[in-house]
Amino acid sequence: MKKQKAKNKSGKVIIILGPPGSGKGTQAKFLKKRFNLEYVGSGDLLRTRKKKRDFTGIKIGKEIDQGKRVPTPVIFKIWMGEFERFKKKPGFKGVIIDGSPRTDLEAEMVEQALSWYEWKKNKKVLLIDVSTKEVMRRLTNRRMCRECGRIIPFVGTFRKLKKCDKCGGDLYTRKDDRIEGVRKRLAWYKTDVMPAIRFYRKRGELIKINGEQSIEDVFKDVLKAIK
């Protein structure tokens, strides 16, 4: 029992922030595989939660479909459920928090949660930094597979793909990735995510990573930052 508690205390916590299209999700996947970490992504958690057809599940579905932000108390309750599950998990090695927190309130709540679960010791906060111009270029050119839903980024060798490299399905541009949709997401990033970035910058905890390199070079810098 004591041994398990020590493992939980020493688990890595990696918070990855960045604008849409910065590649933070790709880096999170690399880290998850490299270090066998758990993953918390608010988008994935909300899509899973809405499948439960109670009041909150139905309401989450409506809010997401309308492009609205789910309130902090709702998403935080979901996070806490995940954290509790991780705490019980044998061999827990740490967790990646992808794209959250949003706002300084959520950042403060995450900090309190990490203290509660005794995970603050090995925390790193990364900002995958990409210019607005680069975000527009990447998102308006990236595509999604009609068959498996895989998102094909507009970087490196992925640019040349004519079919999905996973299942061979046809590729198309999502409505959200058209110019107006990208502008809305950038506006949301400035109002809802930048406060959390400033929160960690003021605390001297924010580590900036140049996201305009190749995927491999970004990952090399990420590995340097967390060691």
C-alpha angles and dihedrals in degrees: 000000000000090000092055092049091054091052091052092050093052097047118128119248114198118181113194119197132174145124122288110284094023092119096244091137091054091050090048090055091050091051093046091055096041097051102022092242130167117249131225117185116166093213094054092044093051093048089052094045094051090062088070101086100217124114095278094045093051092044092049089053092052094047093048093047089054093048093246127144118251109236119260097246091056097048092041092055088055091049092051090053090054093046091052090051091051092049090059095045116109113237094017108179102177146288139261116216107202121203096345152141103054119195126010090270092061090045091055091047091050090051091053091048092051090051091050093053092041094240103123097095097080100031122142126183115204129190113200096208119209128160122246090245091055092047090054092048094048099043098043089051102040120099142205130222114246091210108045102012094239113160113227110208121219094238136104117334092349089079091070097052116119095180134027110284090214105049107359093247126151118272127226140170115256120231090241089057095060118102098266092045092050091049091054091050092049090050089051090049091055095048101036108026105031092068089060090048090052089048092059093039091057089051090053091240102110116108113195118214122192102241095185093081128089115292089251094051092048089054091050089055091046091054091050091050096053097046 
